[in-house]
Amino acid sequence: MTDADLCYLPATEALRLFKAKKLSPVELMAATIRQAEATKKKINCLTYTHFDEAMDLAKKAEAKYAKGARTGALEGLPIGIKDESYIKGKPTSQGSLILKDYIGEHTSPMNERIIKAGGIVHARTATPEFSCAGYTWSRLWGVTRNPWNPKFTPGGSSGGTAASLASGTSSIATGSDIGGSIRIPASTCGLVGYKPPYGRNPDDPPFNLDFYCHTGPLARNVADAIILQNVMSGPSPLDISTLRPKLTLPTSYKPIKGWKIAFSMDLGFFNVDREVQKNTLAALDVFRSLGAEVEEVDLGWTSEVMDAGMTYLNHLFGASLSRLLKKHGKDMTSYARHFARLGQKSKAADFVGTLDVANRMYATLGPTLEKYNVLVCPTTALPAVPADFDQSKDKIRINGKPVSNVSLGWVMTTPFNTMSRCPVVSMPSGRAKNGIPTGIQIVGRTYCDADVFRAALAYETAQGPWFADAAHRPTL
């Protein structure tokens, strides 16, 4: 097996080979590290690396498998952890010069679970500053690029995670999603990205209490996303928002023949790139081929949906950043300063108005999802923006028309942060002419996680595996 084949080996397959003693965690880790070193200048998706420690841990995992000892659900896998959460005694920068010397004082609950399950944190994955953008660059770490076409972003804020998976430098990896930050990079890099319902997975304060915010997995296939989600999920004594009991997702599902699937190309108000539309229609045909009935629906949503989403984010997320402006403004990126200043202007009445909009949205989405098993729509309205895009000054055009909301107006994810109790998985739908992948979102009824994975696995099985060979991988 070549290095490339090892690096793109599905996590579930690697675990099977470890147990069969046909592959060693040391072999996989060594190949992953070589791939990381070979691609770091071109892709720049990793921040802190812990390669020596990772090799030592891989040797310990190898010994466990050799003895037939009990192993964890992720034992021996190289797992990229977004440079946002914490590991005690190790640096976490959140992509900011302000935190460049910060050392974690505790381990975030989801990271604790991953490490306990035998996952090996060989590297941290890059984020925009404080994860506040849909692309990934920072003054501290520079520009992270899309492995499919380095002129474009891998998305954000979990862009380093997605670029790492697409370039074969992690087996599976973590993300977080407050406006689309798991699903955007999943779409732009041709991956599976899961936004679980609010409360399913623990998070760190204060954003564990922000119902727009979700931690979750990114992976190169559905089965891998499930194994990481099953490790991450469950109640935590440190997070009052987490749900009881723990939900463990099945790894196999019945077919979706006879399902009714709703779809909306534009959610009522987005301008969607023609290539995205074409790939979305092709994805819908896959569902039809599986025996599902697909019908277009009108949710009655308007641009107030996006306006409310941004107002909510400004009021909580932007306001949290605004506290840094006086002392650290000169060290912040242009886009983080811009976001923080918007936060300073937000008023409580504006925030309450966003809750009114959320209720109006669900008044149509809820009944729709009672009639249909899932809703499908594009993940992003544009395949991707340039790698060095800056929402504080740059413009976006889709189909020749300007996009008014340049921060998140090119993605279709934020409405489902507003609808935060709905599980959403992003799946690849094809590639644009510039080589950048596109994606679809599969949206389920509140807290019906298994439904979206059932649809996702059926779709993936019909499409065939991604990243299976050189023809289906980025040229690096």
N, C-alpha and C positions, 0 to 999 in steps of 0.2 A: 504494500500500500504506500503510495507516494505521500510526501508531506502535505500536499494540497488535499488529497483524499482524507487524510487524518484530520486536518483542520476543519474540513466541512462535514465530517462524520456527524450524523445526528446524535444528540446527547443520549437518547434512548438506546441507540445501537452501540455506542461506546460502552454504556453500562452493561449491556448484554455481553459484549466481547470481554470486558473486564471479568465478569462472573464466569465466563467460559474459559478464562485464562488464555485467550487468543490475542489479547491486547493488554498492554500494561499502561496504567496511568502515567508512568514516567515517559513512555513513548509519546503519548498524546500531549503531555505538557511540554516536552522538548520541542515537538513539531510546532505547537502553538506559540511558544516563545520565539522560535526561529521566524515564524510568519510575522509576528509582531515586530521584530527587529527589521525584517525586510520591507515592511509596508509603512513604518512609522513616519518617514519623511513625506511620503505621498499622501497618506490618509490622515495622520495625526489625530487618532481617535482615543488614545490612552493618555492619562495624566501620570499618576504615581504607579510605578510597577514594583512588584514584590517577587521577582522571578526566582531568586535564590531560595527564599522561604517556600515558594510554590513547589520547587523541585524537591525540597526536603519533605514536604507534605505528600507529594506524589509518591515518593519512595515508601512512606508509611502506609499509604493507601494500597500500593502494590503488595506490600507484605500482608495486609489484611486479606486481600483477594487470594494470595498464594496459599494462605493457611485455611481458607474457607471460613474465615471469621465473619462475624456479623458486620454488615456494612450499611452505611446510610443511604438515603434515597438519591443522593447526589455524589456519592463517594468517588473522589478522584477526578471530578470534572473541573476544568478551568472555567471559572465563572466571573465575568466582568461585573463589577458593582459600580453603579452610577456615582460619580464624585459629588455626592450631595448628602447621602446618609453617612452614618458614622461607624467606625470600627475602633474600639478602644486602643489607644497607643499608636494609632496610625494617622497620617495626615488626611484631611478632607478640606478641599479648597472652595467647593461650590463655584468654581470657575472665576474666583474673585481675588484681586490683589489684596483686598482687605483681609482675607483669610489664608494668605499664602503660607503662613507659619503655624496654622492651627493644627493641633493634635487632638484627636478624639478622646473625650473623657468617658464615653460609654459606647456600647455597641447597639446600634439601632435594632429593634426587635426582629425585623425581617432579615437583617444580616446575621444576627445571632442564630436564627433558624437555619439559614443556608450553611453556615459554618458547622453547626451541630449535625446537619445532615451529610457532612463530608465534602461539601463543595469547597473548592480551593480558590481563594481570592488572589488570583495572580496579577490583577491590574484593576485600576479604577478608570472608568470611562468618562470622556470629556462632556462638559455641559456648557451652555452659555452662562453668563454670570447670573448666579442665584436662580438658574433654570427659568428665566423670565422671557424666553424668546423661542420662536419656532424654527430656529436655525442654531448652529453651534460654532461660535467663536468667542474668544475672550482676550483681554489684554494679557492675561497671565499665561495662557496656553496657545494662543494663536488660532488659526482657522482649521476646523475639522472638515474634511471633504468626503464627498460621496464616492464609494468605491466603484460605482457603475459609471460615473462621469465626474471627475474631480472639480470641474468648473461649478458644480452645483452642491448645495447643502445636503447632508444626510438627514436634514430635519432637526427638530429640537422639541423639547429640551433634552431628551434622551438620545441626542444625535451621536454621541460617542459610542453608546451602547449599540445602536443600529449599525454604525460603520464598522464596529468591531466584529459583529456577527457576519455582516456581508463580506468582510475581508478575511474571515476565518481566524480571528484572533481571540475568540471566546467560544465556548461550546453553547452556552446560554448566558443570559445577562439580565440585569434588572433595570427597570425604568420607573418613572413616576409621571402622572398625567393630571395636570390642573386646567389645561385648555386644549389638550390633544397631544401632550408631550410623549406618550407612548405610541399613539396611533399615527401621528404625523411621520416620525422616523421609520416606523414599520412600513408605511406606504412608500416612502421615497427610497427605501432600500430593499424592497421586495421581501418583507418578513411578516411573521405573525406577531401581532402586538395585542395584548389584552388589557383593557380597562375594566377591572372588576367593579361590582356595585360598591357604593360607599359603605365602609365599615367591614368589608370582607377581609382586607389585609391591614395590618397595623402600620402606623406611620409615626414620625416624631412630632412633638409639639412645636409650634402651635397649629400647624396645618393639618394635623390629624382631626381637628375640629372644623375644618373647612370642607364642606360637603362637595365642592368641586374637585377635591384633591384625592388621588388614588395612587397607590403603589402597585406595580404589577410586572409581569414577565414580558420579555421579547425573545423570540426564538426563530430558527429557520424552518420549523414545521410545527404542526398543531400538537403532536404528542409531546414534544419538548416543552412547549409552553405549558401544557397541563402538568407535567412533573414539577416544574418550578412553581407554578401557581399553588399546587397542593402543599408544597413546603412553606410558602410564604403566608398562606391563609390561616385564619383562626383567631380566636379572641386572645388579647394580650392584657395582662394585669396593669400594663403601663399605658394603655390606650382605651379610654372609656367608650370610644365610638365603635370598637370592634364587636362583631356579631357572634352570638352563641346560637347553636353549637358550630364547631368547625365544619365547613363543607369540604369534602374530598370528592373531586370530580372523577368520574369513570374515565378509563382510557380507551374504551370502545363503545360504540353507539349503534343503534338501529338505523337503517336507511331513512331518508326523509321523503320517500314516495308518499304522495297524498298530502304533503304539507302545503299550506298557503303562505306565500311570501309576498309581502308588500314591498314596493320600491318607490323611491323618489329620486329623480336625477339631481334636483337642485334644492330640495327641502323648502321650495317655495320662493327662494330669493337669491340663491347663489348664481353667479355666472360661471359655468363649468367649461373648462377647456375641452375642445373638440376631441382630442386624443383620450382624455379621461372618460368622456362620454362613450366613445367607441369601445374602450376596454371594459367599461361597466356593463354595457349592453351584452358584450361577449360573456361576461361572468354570469349575467342573468340567464343566458342560454344554457350555461352549464347546469344551473339549478333546474331549469325546465327538463333537461336531458335526464335528470335524476328522478323525474316524476313529480316534481313540485309544480304547483300552479302559481304563477307570478303575475301580480296585478299592480298597476301604478295607482298610487294614492295621493291625495292632496291633504296635507296636515293643516292647511290654513295658516302656516307660519309666514311671517313677514320679516323684514329687516330689523324689527324691534327685538327679535330673538338674539341677533348678533350684538346689537347695541346693549341689551341687558347683560349679556355675557361679559362684554368688555367693562361695563360699569361695575359689575360684581368684582371682577378681577382687579380693577383699579382700586376699589374701596378696601379690599382686604390685602391682596398681594402687593399692589402698588403702594398702599399706605404703610405696609410693613417695611418696604424698602426706603420709604421717605424718611424714616428715622435715621438713616445713614447719611443723608445728604449733607448736613451741616458739617460733620466731622470728616467724612470720607468721600464727598462728592467728586473731588479731583481725581480719585483713584478708580472711580466707577467707569464702566463702559458707557458710551453715548446712549445706547438703548436702555440700559438700566436706569440711568439718570432721567431719561425721558419718561419711563414708566413710573418712577418715583414721584416725579412732578405731577403727573396725572393723579396719582394717589393723594397728593396733598390737597387737590381741589375737590375730592369726592366728599359728598355729604351723606348723612344717615338716611335722609329721605330718598336719595338716589338708590341706595342699597335696598331699602324696603320696596321700591318700585321694581327691582329685579325679581323679587319673590313673587310679586303679582304676575309678572310675565311668565315665570316658571310654572305657576299654576295654570295659566291660560294654555301654555304649551302642552302640559300633560292632559288637559281637558280634551285634546284631540289625539295625542299620541297614545294615551292609555286605552281608550276605546278601540283604536286601530289595532293595538297589539292583542286585544281580546279576540279580534276577528282573524288575525293572522299570527302565524307562529313566530316570525321575525320580520324586521324591516331591514332592507338593504339600500344603501346609498353610497356614493363615492366617499373616500376618506379625505382626499384633498381635491380642491377644485382646479389646481394647477399641479403638474408633476413635482416641481420644486422651484425654489428661488435660487439665485446665485449663492455660492458658498460664503461670500463676504457681505451678504445683504445686511442692511442696517435700517430697521423700521423707523428710526428717528429722523431719517432724511431721504430714504429711497422710495421709489414708486413701483407699483405693480400694475401690469395690464394683462387681462385675460380675454382672448378673442378680440383683441384690439381695443378693449374698453378698460378705463382705469378702475382700480379697486379702491374704494374709499377707506376701508380699514386695512392698512398695510401690515399691521402686526399679525392678525389672525384671519383676515378676510380672504386669504387664498386657501384656507383649510376649512373642512366641514365637520370638525370634531367638537368644537366648543359647545354647540347646542346639547350634546350628550354628556357634557360636564354639568350643565344646568339640569338635565334629566339624569342625575347622578346615580340613582338607584337602579338604572338599567345597565346590565352587562353589555359590553361592546367589544367585539374582536375585529381587528383589521386584518384583511387577507390580501395577498397580491392579486391584481387583476390583469396585469400585462406590463408592457413597457412602452414608453413614448419613443419618438424618433431620436431624441437626444440620448437614449439609453437608460433614462431614469425610470424606475418602476412606478406603477400606479397601484392604487388599492381600493378595496371596498370595505365598508363597515357593515357588520352584521349586528343588529341591535335587538336585544331580547326584552321580554317582559321583566319587570322589576324582580331582582334577585333570582331569576331563572337562568343561572350561569350555564347549566348543562345544555340548554336549548341552543345557545350560540355556538358552543363547541360541537354539538351534534351537526349543525349546519356547516360549520367550518371544516370538520373532518370529512364530511361527505363531499364537499366542494374540492378539498385538497386531493382526496383520493381520485376523483374524476379528472382533475387537472394533471396529476402526476407530481412527483417530488420536485421541489425547487433545489437548486444548488447541487444536484445529483452528479453532475460531471462538468468538465471544463466549458462546455458549450453553454451551460446554464449558470455560470459564475462570472463575476467581474474579471476583467483582464487587468491584473496587477503587476 
